[in-house]
Amino acid sequence: MYPEAVSAGVEATEFWNMDFNEIMVQVGANKKREQEELKKRAYMDHELAQLIAYAFNDPNKMPSVEKAYPFIKEMEPQPKEAIPEWLKMKQAFMRQAQKIKKIK
């Protein structure tokens, strides 16, 4: 069982500390992760083939990267709204006014 478990992705050093159920869960999780990775790769390959067809046949209609791969936009960090300078100054003045009130 050891060779089969290691070939299925179970760490060789961890195998001896695991019971049968743990090994089977790990093997199943590794197999599912591999299938998900293959599925992602298949989608990406298909999208790439479509983009190559656009580039070769009609480059003017080729979609942008964001349209072809919409998840890219989701991965980019959303810019935080910048606080206007006047608002920063107002907040600083309010803090100073609070300090002055506490002193009096």
C-alpha distances in whole Angstrom, upper triangle without the diagonal:
4,6,5,6,9,10,11,13,11,13,12,14,14,10,11,14,12,12,10,13,13,10,11,14,14,12,15,17,16,16,20,21,20,22,25,25,26,28,30,30,31,34,35,35,37,40,40,41,44,45,45,47,50,50,51,53,55,54,57,55,51,50,50,46,47,47,44,42,43,40,42,45,43,41,44,45,48,52,53,57,59,61,65,67,70,67,66,69,70,67,69,72,71,69,72,74,72,73,76,77,75,77,80
4,6,5,6,9,10,11,9,10,8,11,11,7,9,12,11,12,11,14,13,10,12,15,13,12,15,17,15,16,20,20,20,22,25,25,25,28,30,30,31,34,35,35,37,39,39,41,43,44,45,47,49,49,50,52,54,53,56,54,51,49,49,45,46,46,44,41,42,39,41,44,42,39,43,44,47,50,51,55,57,60,63,65,68,65,64,67,68,66,66,70,69,67,70,72,70,70,74,75,73,75,78
4,5,5,6,9,10,10,11,9,12,13,10,12,15,14,15,14,17,16,12,13,16,14,12,16,17,15,16,19,20,18,21,24,23,23,26,28,28,29,32,33,32,35,37,37,38,41,42,42,44,47,47,47,50,51,51,54,52,48,47,47,44,44,45,42,39,41,38,39,43,41,39,42,43,47,50,51,55,57,60,63,65,68,66,64,68,69,66,67,71,70,68,71,73,71,72,75,76,74,76,80
4,6,5,6,9,9,11,11,14,14,11,13,16,14,15,13,15,14,11,11,14,12,9,12,15,13,13,16,17,16,18,21,21,21,24,26,25,27,30,30,30,33,35,35,36,39,40,40,42,45,45,46,48,49,49,52,50,46,45,45,42,42,43,40,37,39,36,38,41,39,37,40,42,45,48,50,54,56,58,62,64,67,64,63,67,68,65,66,70,69,67,70,73,71,71,75,75,73,76,79
4,5,5,7,6,8,8,11,11,8,11,13,11,12,10,12,11,7,8,11,9,7,10,12,10,11,15,15,15,17,20,20,20,23,25,25,26,29,30,30,32,34,35,36,39,40,40,42,44,45,46,48,49,49,51,49,46,44,44,41,41,42,39,36,37,34,36,39,37,35,38,39,43,46,47,51,53,56,59,61,64,61,60,64,65,62,63,67,66,64,67,69,67,67,71,72,70,72,75
4,5,5,5,6,6,10,10,8,11,13,12,14,13,15,13,10,12,13,10,9,13,13,11,12,16,16,15,18,20,19,20,23,24,24,26,29,29,29,32,34,34,35,38,39,39,41,43,44,45,47,48,47,50,48,45,44,43,39,40,41,38,35,37,34,35,38,36,34,37,38,42,44,46,50,52,54,58,60,63,60,59,62,64,61,62,65,65,63,66,68,66,66,70,71,69,71,75
4,5,7,9,9,13,13,12,15,17,16,17,16,17,16,12,13,15,12,9,12,13,10,11,15,14,13,15,18,17,18,21,22,22,23,26,27,26,29,31,31,32,35,36,36,38,41,41,42,44,46,45,48,46,42,41,41,37,38,39,36,33,35,32,34,37,35,33,36,38,41,44,46,50,52,55,58,60,63,61,60,63,64,62,63,66,66,64,67,69,68,68,72,72,71,73,76
4,6,9,11,14,13,11,15,17,15,16,14,15,13,10,10,11,9,6,9,10,7,7,11,11,10,13,15,15,15,18,20,20,21,24,25,25,27,30,30,31,34,35,35,37,39,40,41,43,44,44,46,44,41,40,39,36,36,37,34,31,33,30,31,35,33,31,34,36,39,42,44,48,50,53,56,58,61,59,58,61,62,60,61,64,63,62,65,67,65,66,70,70,69,71,74
4,6,9,12,11,10,14,15,14,16,15,15,13,10,11,11,8,7,10,9,6,8,11,11,10,13,15,14,16,18,19,19,22,24,24,25,28,29,29,31,34,34,35,37,39,39,41,43,44,43,46,44,40,39,38,34,35,36,33,30,32,29,30,33,31,29,32,33,37,40,41,45,47,50,53,55,58,56,54,58,59,56,58,61,60,59,62,64,62,63,66,67,65,68,71
4,6,9,7,7,10,11,10,12,12,13,10,7,9,10,7,7,10,10,8,11,13,13,13,16,18,17,19,22,22,23,25,27,28,29,31,33,33,35,37,38,38,41,43,43,44,47,48,47,49,47,44,42,41,37,37,39,36,33,34,31,32,35,33,31,34,35,38,41,42,46,48,51,54,56,59,56,55,59,60,57,58,61,60,59,62,64,62,62,66,66,65,67,70
4,5,5,6,9,10,10,13,14,15,12,10,13,13,10,10,14,13,11,14,16,15,15,19,20,19,21,24,24,25,27,29,29,30,33,34,34,36,39,39,40,42,44,44,45,48,49,48,50,48,45,43,42,38,38,40,37,34,35,32,33,36,34,31,34,35,38,41,42,46,48,50,54,55,58,56,54,58,59,56,57,60,60,57,60,63,61,61,65,65,63,66,69
4,6,5,8,10,11,14,14,16,14,11,14,15,12,12,16,16,14,17,19,19,18,22,23,22,24,27,28,27,30,32,32,33,36,37,37,39,41,42,42,45,47,47,48,50,52,50,53,51,48,46,45,41,42,43,41,38,39,36,36,39,37,35,37,38,42,44,46,49,51,54,57,58,61,59,57,61,62,59,60,64,63,61,63,66,64,64,68,68,66,68,72
4,6,7,8,10,13,15,17,14,12,16,17,14,15,18,18,16,19,22,21,21,24,25,25,27,29,30,30,33,35,34,35,38,39,39,41,44,44,45,47,49,49,50,53,54,52,55,53,50,48,47,43,43,45,42,39,40,37,37,40,38,35,38,38,42,44,45,49,51,53,56,58,61,58,56,60,61,58,58,62,61,59,62,64,62,62,66,66,64,66,70
4,6,5,7,10,12,14,10,9,13,13,11,12,16,15,14,17,20,19,20,23,24,24,26,28,29,29,32,34,34,35,38,39,39,41,43,44,44,47,49,49,50,53,54,52,54,53,49,47,46,42,42,44,41,38,39,35,36,39,36,34,37,37,40,43,44,48,49,51,55,57,59,57,55,58,59,56,57,61,60,57,60,63,61,60,64,65,63,65,68
4,6,5,8,9,12,9,7,11,12,10,11,14,15,14,16,19,19,19,22,24,24,26,28,29,29,32,34,34,35,38,39,39,41,44,44,45,47,49,49,51,53,54,53,55,53,50,48,47,44,43,45,42,39,40,37,38,41,38,36,39,39,43,45,47,50,52,54,58,60,62,60,58,62,63,60,60,64,63,61,64,66,64,64,68,68,66,68,71
4,6,8,10,13,11,10,13,15,13,14,18,18,18,20,23,23,23,26,28,28,29,32,33,33,35,38,38,39,41,43,43,45,47,48,49,51,53,53,54,57,58,57,59,57,54,52,51,47,47,48,46,43,44,40,41,44,41,39,42,43,46,48,49,53,55,57,60,62,65,62,60,64,65,61,62,66,65,62,65,68,65,65,69,69,67,69,73
4,7,10,12,9,10,13,14,13,15,18,18,18,21,22,22,24,26,27,28,30,32,33,34,36,38,38,39,42,43,44,46,48,48,49,52,53,53,55,57,58,57,59,57,54,52,50,47,46,48,46,42,43,39,40,43,40,38,41,41,44,46,47,51,53,55,58,60,62,60,58,61,62,59,60,63,62,59,62,65,62,62,66,66,64,66,69
4,7,8,6,6,10,10,10,12,14,15,15,18,20,20,21,24,25,26,28,29,30,32,34,35,36,37,40,41,42,44,46,47,48,50,51,52,53,56,56,55,57,55,52,50,49,45,45,46,44,41,41,38,39,41,39,37,40,40,43,46,46,50,52,54,58,59,62,59,58,61,62,59,60,63,62,59,63,65,62,62,66,66,64,67,70
4,6,5,6,9,10,11,12,14,16,17,18,20,21,23,25,26,27,29,30,32,33,35,37,38,39,41,42,43,45,47,48,49,51,53,54,55,57,58,57,59,57,54,51,51,47,47,47,45,42,43,39,41,43,40,39,42,42,45,48,49,52,54,56,60,62,64,61,60,64,64,61,62,65,64,62,65,67,64,65,68,68,66,69,72
4,6,5,6,9,10,11,12,14,15,16,18,20,21,23,24,26,27,29,30,32,33,35,36,37,39,41,42,43,45,47,48,49,51,52,53,55,56,56,58,55,52,50,50,46,46,46,44,41,42,39,41,43,40,39,42,43,45,48,49,53,55,57,61,63,65,63,61,65,65,62,64,67,66,64,67,69,66,67,70,70,68,71,74
4,5,5,6,9,10,10,12,14,15,16,18,20,21,22,24,26,27,29,30,31,33,35,36,37,39,40,42,44,45,46,48,50,51,52,54,55,54,56,53,50,48,48,44,44,44,42,39,39,36,38,41,38,36,40,40,43,46,47,50,53,55,58,61,63,60,59,63,63,60,61,65,63,61,64,66,64,64,68,68,66,69,72
4,5,5,6,9,10,10,12,14,15,16,18,20,21,22,24,26,27,28,30,32,33,34,36,38,39,40,42,43,45,47,48,49,51,52,53,52,54,52,49,46,46,42,41,42,40,37,37,34,36,38,35,34,37,37,40,43,44,47,50,52,56,58,60,57,56,60,60,57,58,62,60,58,61,63,61,61,65,65,63,66,69
4,5,5,6,9,10,10,12,14,15,16,18,20,21,23,24,26,27,29,30,32,33,35,36,37,39,41,42,43,45,47,47,49,51,52,51,53,51,48,46,45,41,41,42,40,37,37,34,36,38,36,34,37,38,41,44,45,49,51,53,57,59,61,59,57,61,62,59,60,63,62,60,63,65,63,64,67,67,66,68,71
4,5,5,6,9,10,10,12,14,15,16,18,20,21,22,24,26,27,29,30,31,33,35,36,37,39,41,42,43,45,46,48,49,50,50,52,49,46,44,44,41,40,41,38,36,36,33,35,38,35,34,37,38,41,44,45,49,51,54,57,59,62,59,58,62,62,59,61,64,63,61,64,66,64,65,68,68,67,69,72
4,5,5,6,9,10,10,12,14,15,16,18,20,21,22,24,26,27,29,30,32,33,34,36,38,39,40,42,44,45,46,48,49,48,50,47,44,42,42,38,38,38,36,33,33,30,32,35,32,30,34,35,37,41,42,45,48,50,54,56,58,56,55,58,59,56,57,61,59,58,61,63,60,61,65,65,63,66,69
4,5,5,6,9,10,10,12,14,15,16,18,20,21,22,24,26,27,28,30,32,33,34,36,37,39,41,42,43,45,46,47,46,48,46,43,41,40,37,36,37,35,32,32,29,31,33,30,29,32,33,36,39,40,44,46,49,52,54,57,54,53,57,57,55,56,59,58,56,60,62,60,60,64,64,62,65,68
4,5,5,6,9,10,11,12,14,15,17,18,20,21,23,25,26,27,29,30,31,33,35,36,37,39,41,42,43,45,46,45,47,45,42,40,40,36,36,37,34,31,32,29,31,34,31,30,33,35,37,41,42,46,48,51,54,57,59,57,56,59,60,57,59,62,61,59,63,65,63,63,67,67,66,68,71
4,5,5,6,9,10,11,12,14,15,16,18,20,21,23,24,26,27,29,30,31,33,35,36,38,39,40,42,43,44,44,46,43,40,38,38,35,34,35,32,30,30,27,30,32,30,29,32,34,36,40,41,44,47,50,53,56,58,55,55,58,59,56,58,61,60,59,62,64,62,63,66,66,65,68,71
4,5,5,6,9,10,11,12,14,15,16,18,20,21,23,24,26,27,28,30,32,33,34,36,38,39,40,42,43,42,44,41,38,36,36,32,32,32,30,27,28,25,27,29,26,25,29,30,33,36,37,41,43,46,49,52,54,52,51,55,55,53,54,58,56,55,58,60,58,59,63,63,61,64,67
4,5,5,6,9,10,11,12,14,15,16,18,20,21,22,24,26,27,28,30,31,33,35,36,37,38,40,41,40,43,40,37,35,35,31,31,32,29,26,27,24,26,29,27,25,28,30,33,36,38,41,44,46,50,52,55,53,52,55,56,53,55,58,57,56,59,61,59,60,64,64,63,65,68
4,5,5,6,9,10,11,12,14,15,16,19,20,21,23,24,26,27,29,30,31,33,35,36,37,39,40,39,42,39,36,34,34,31,31,31,29,26,27,25,27,29,27,26,30,32,34,38,40,43,46,48,52,54,57,54,54,57,58,56,57,61,60,58,62,64,62,63,66,67,65,68,71
4,5,5,6,9,10,10,12,14,15,17,18,20,21,23,24,26,27,29,30,32,33,35,36,38,38,38,40,37,34,32,32,29,28,29,26,24,24,22,24,27,24,24,27,29,32,35,37,40,43,46,49,52,54,52,51,55,55,53,55,58,57,56,59,61,59,60,64,64,63,66,69
4,5,5,6,9,10,11,12,14,15,17,18,20,21,22,24,26,27,28,30,32,33,34,36,37,36,38,36,32,30,30,27,26,27,24,22,22,19,21,24,22,21,24,26,29,32,34,38,40,43,46,49,51,49,48,52,53,50,52,56,55,53,57,59,57,58,61,62,61,63,66
4,5,5,6,9,10,10,12,14,15,16,18,20,21,22,24,26,27,29,30,31,32,34,35,35,37,35,31,30,29,26,26,27,24,22,23,20,22,25,24,22,26,28,31,34,36,40,42,45,48,51,54,51,51,54,55,53,55,58,57,56,59,61,60,61,64,65,64,66,69
4,5,5,6,9,10,10,12,14,15,16,18,20,21,23,24,25,27,29,30,31,33,34,33,36,33,30,29,29,26,26,26,23,21,22,20,22,25,23,23,26,29,31,35,37,40,43,46,49,52,54,52,52,55,56,54,56,59,58,57,61,62,61,62,66,66,65,68,70
4,5,5,6,9,10,11,12,14,15,17,18,20,21,23,24,26,27,29,30,32,32,32,34,31,28,26,26,23,23,23,20,18,19,16,19,21,20,19,23,25,27,31,33,36,39,42,45,48,50,48,48,52,52,50,52,56,55,54,57,59,58,59,62,62,62,64,67
4,5,5,6,9,10,11,12,14,15,16,18,20,21,22,24,26,27,28,30,31,30,32,30,27,25,24,21,21,22,19,17,18,16,17,21,19,18,21,24,27,30,33,36,38,42,45,47,50,48,47,51,52,50,52,55,54,54,57,59,57,58,62,62,62,64,67
4,5,5,6,9,10,10,12,14,15,16,18,20,21,22,24,25,27,28,29,29,31,29,26,25,25,22,22,22,19,17,19,18,19,23,22,21,24,27,29,33,35,39,41,44,47,50,53,51,50,54,55,53,55,58,58,57,60,62,61,62,65,66,65,68,71
4,5,5,6,9,10,11,12,14,15,17,19,20,21,23,24,26,27,28,28,30,27,24,23,23,20,21,20,17,15,17,16,18,21,20,19,23,26,28,31,34,37,40,43,46,49,51,50,49,53,54,52,54,57,56,56,59,61,60,61,64,65,64,67,70
4,5,5,6,9,10,11,12,14,16,17,18,20,21,22,24,26,26,25,27,25,22,20,20,17,17,17,14,12,14,12,14,17,17,16,19,22,25,28,31,34,36,40,43,45,48,46,46,50,50,49,51,54,53,53,56,58,57,58,61,62,61,64,67
4,5,5,6,8,10,10,12,14,15,16,18,20,21,22,24,25,24,26,24,21,20,20,17,18,18,15,13,16,14,15,19,19,18,21,24,27,30,33,36,38,42,44,47,50,48,48,51,53,51,53,56,56,55,58,60,59,60,63,64,64,66,69
4,5,5,6,9,10,10,12,14,15,17,19,20,21,22,24,23,26,23,20,19,20,18,19,18,15,14,16,16,17,21,21,20,23,27,29,32,35,38,40,44,46,49,52,50,50,54,55,53,55,58,58,58,61,63,62,63,66,67,66,69,72
4,5,5,6,9,10,11,12,14,15,17,18,20,21,22,21,23,21,18,16,17,15,16,15,11,10,13,13,14,17,17,18,21,24,26,29,32,35,37,41,43,46,49,47,47,51,52,51,53,56,55,55,58,60,59,60,64,64,64,67,69
4,5,5,6,9,10,10,12,14,15,16,18,20,20,19,22,19,16,15,15,12,14,13,10,9,12,12,13,16,16,16,19,22,24,27,31,33,36,39,42,44,47,46,46,49,50,49,51,54,54,54,57,59,58,59,62,63,63,65,68
4,5,5,6,9,10,10,12,14,15,16,18,19,19,21,20,16,16,17,15,16,16,12,12,15,15,16,19,20,20,22,26,28,31,34,37,39,43,45,48,50,49,49,53,54,53,54,58,57,57,60,62,61,63,66,67,66,69,71
4,5,5,6,9,10,11,13,14,15,16,18,18,20,18,15,15,16,15,16,15,11,12,15,15,17,20,21,21,23,27,29,32,35,37,40,43,45,48,51,50,50,53,54,53,55,58,58,58,61,63,62,64,67,67,67,70,72
4,5,5,6,9,10,11,12,14,15,16,15,17,15,12,11,12,11,12,11,7,8,11,13,14,16,18,18,20,24,25,28,32,34,36,40,42,45,48,46,47,50,51,50,52,55,55,55,58,60,59,61,64,64,65,67,69
4,5,5,6,9,10,10,12,14,15,14,17,15,12,12,12,11,13,13,9,10,14,15,15,18,19,19,21,25,26,29,33,35,37,41,43,45,48,47,47,51,52,51,53,56,56,56,59,61,60,62,65,66,66,68,70
4,5,5,6,9,10,10,12,14,14,17,15,12,13,15,14,16,15,11,13,16,18,18,21,23,23,25,28,30,33,36,38,41,44,46,49,52,51,51,54,55,55,56,59,60,60,62,64,64,65,68,69,69,72,74
4,5,5,6,9,10,10,11,12,14,12,9,10,12,12,15,12,9,12,15,17,18,20,22,22,24,28,29,31,35,37,39,43,45,47,50,49,50,53,54,53,55,58,58,58,61,63,63,64,67,68,68,71,73
4,5,5,6,9,10,10,9,12,10,7,8,10,10,12,11,8,11,14,16,16,18,20,21,22,26,27,29,33,35,37,40,42,45,47,47,47,50,52,51,53,56,56,56,59,61,61,62,65,66,66,69,71
4,5,5,6,8,10,9,13,12,9,11,13,13,16,15,12,14,17,19,19,21,24,24,25,29,30,32,36,38,40,43,45,47,50,50,50,53,55,54,56,59,59,59,62,64,64,65,68,69,69,72,74
4,5,5,6,8,9,12,11,9,11,14,15,17,16,13,16,19,21,21,23,26,26,27,31,32,34,38,40,42,45,47,49,52,52,52,55,57,56,58,61,61,61,64,66,66,67,70,71,71,74,76
4,5,5,5,5,8,7,5,8,11,13,15,13,11,15,17,20,20,21,24,25,26,29,30,32,36,37,39,43,44,47,49,49,49,53,54,54,55,58,59,59,62,63,64,65,68,69,69,72,74
4,6,6,4,8,8,6,10,11,13,16,15,13,16,19,21,20,22,25,25,26,29,30,32,36,37,39,43,44,46,49,49,49,52,54,53,55,58,58,59,61,63,63,65,67,68,69,71,73
4,6,6,10,11,10,13,15,16,20,18,16,19,22,24,24,26,28,29,29,33,34,36,39,41,43,46,47,50,53,53,53,56,57,57,59,62,62,63,65,67,67,69,71,72,73,75,77
4,6,9,9,9,13,16,18,20,18,17,20,23,26,25,27,30,30,31,34,35,37,41,42,44,47,48,51,53,53,54,57,58,58,60,63,63,64,66,68,68,70,72,73,74,76,78
4,6,6,7,11,13,16,18,16,15,19,21,24,24,25,28,29,29,33,33,35,38,39,41,45,45,48,50,50,51,54,55,55,57,60,60,61,64,65,66,67,70,71,71,74,76
4,5,5,9,11,13,16,15,14,17,20,22,21,22,26,26,26,30,30,32,35,36,38,42,42,45,47,48,48,51,52,53,54,57,57,58,60,62,63,64,67,68,69,71,73
4,6,9,11,14,16,14,14,18,20,23,22,22,26,27,26,30,30,31,34,35,37,40,41,43,46,46,47,49,51,51,53,55,56,57,59,61,61,63,65,66,67,69,71
4,6,9,12,14,12,12,16,17,21,20,20,24,25,25,28,28,30,33,34,36,40,40,43,45,45,46,49,50,50,52,55,55,56,59,60,61,62,65,65,66,69,71
4,7,9,11,10,9,13,15,18,17,18,21,22,22,26,26,28,31,33,34,38,39,42,44,44,45,48,49,49,51,53,54,54,57,59,59,61,63,64,65,67,69
4,7,8,6,6,10,11,14,14,14,17,19,19,22,23,24,28,29,31,35,36,39,41,41,42,45,46,46,48,50,51,51,54,55,56,57,60,61,61,64,66
4,5,5,6,8,10,13,11,12,15,16,16,19,20,21,25,26,28,32,33,36,38,38,38,41,43,42,44,47,47,48,51,52,52,54,57,57,58,60,63
4,5,5,6,8,10,8,9,13,13,13,17,18,20,23,25,27,31,32,35,38,37,38,41,42,42,43,46,46,47,49,51,51,53,55,56,57,59,61
4,6,5,5,8,6,6,10,11,11,14,15,17,21,22,25,28,30,33,35,35,35,38,39,39,41,44,44,44,47,49,49,50,53,54,54,57,59
4,6,5,9,9,9,12,14,14,18,18,20,23,25,27,31,33,36,38,37,38,41,42,41,44,46,46,47,50,51,51,53,56,56,57,59,61
4,6,9,9,11,13,14,15,19,20,22,26,28,30,34,35,38,41,40,40,44,45,44,46,49,49,49,52,54,54,55,58,59,59,62,64
4,6,6,8,10,11,12,16,17,20,23,26,28,32,34,37,39,38,38,42,43,42,44,47,47,47,50,52,51,53,56,56,57,59,61
4,5,6,7,9,11,14,15,18,21,23,26,29,31,34,37,36,36,40,40,39,41,44,44,44,47,49,48,50,53,53,54,56,59
4,5,5,6,9,12,13,17,20,22,25,28,31,34,36,35,35,39,39,38,40,43,43,43,46,48,47,48,51,52,52,55,57
4,5,5,7,10,12,15,18,21,23,27,29,32,35,33,33,37,38,37,39,42,42,41,44,46,46,47,50,51,51,53,56
4,5,5,8,9,12,15,18,20,24,26,29,31,30,30,34,35,34,36,39,39,39,42,43,43,45,47,48,48,51,53
4,6,8,9,12,15,17,20,24,26,29,32,30,30,34,34,33,35,38,38,38,41,43,42,43,46,47,47,50,52
4,6,9,12,15,18,21,24,27,29,32,30,30,34,35,33,35,38,38,37,40,42,42,43,46,47,47,49,52
4,6,9,12,15,17,21,23,26,29,27,27,31,32,31,32,35,35,35,38,40,40,41,44,45,45,47,50
4,6,9,12,14,18,21,23,26,24,24,27,29,27,29,32,32,31,34,36,36,37,40,41,41,43,46
4,6,9,12,15,18,21,23,22,22,25,26,25,27,30,30,30,33,34,34,36,38,39,39,42,44
4,6,8,12,15,17,20,19,18,22,23,22,24,27,27,27,30,32,32,33,36,37,37,40,42
4,6,9,12,15,17,15,15,19,20,19,21,24,23,24,26,28,28,30,32,33,34,36,38
4,6,9,12,14,13,13,17,17,17,19,22,21,22,25,26,26,28,31,31,32,35,37
4,6,9,12,10,10,14,15,15,16,19,20,20,23,24,25,26,29,30,31,33,35
4,6,8,7,7,10,11,11,13,15,16,17,19,21,21,23,25,26,27,29,31
4,6,5,7,9,10,11,13,15,16,17,19,20,22,23,25,26,28,30,31
4,5,5,6,9,10,11,12,14,16,17,18,20,21,23,24,26,28,29
4,5,5,6,9,10,11,12,14,15,16,18,20,21,22,24,26,27
4,5,5,6,9,10,10,12,14,15,16,19,20,21,23,25,26
4,5,5,6,9,10,11,12,14,15,17,19,20,21,23,25
4,5,5,6,9,10,11,12,14,15,16,18,20,21,23
4,5,5,6,9,10,10,12,14,15,16,19,20,21
4,5,5,6,9,10,11,12,14,15,17,19,20
4,5,5,6,9,10,11,12,14,16,17,19
4,5,5,6,9,10,10,12,14,15,17
4,5,5,6,9,10,10,12,14,16
4,5,5,6,9,10,11,13,15
4,5,5,6,9,10,11,13
4,5,5,6,9,10,11
4,5,5,6,9,10
4,5,5,6,9
4,5,5,6
4,5,5
4,6
4
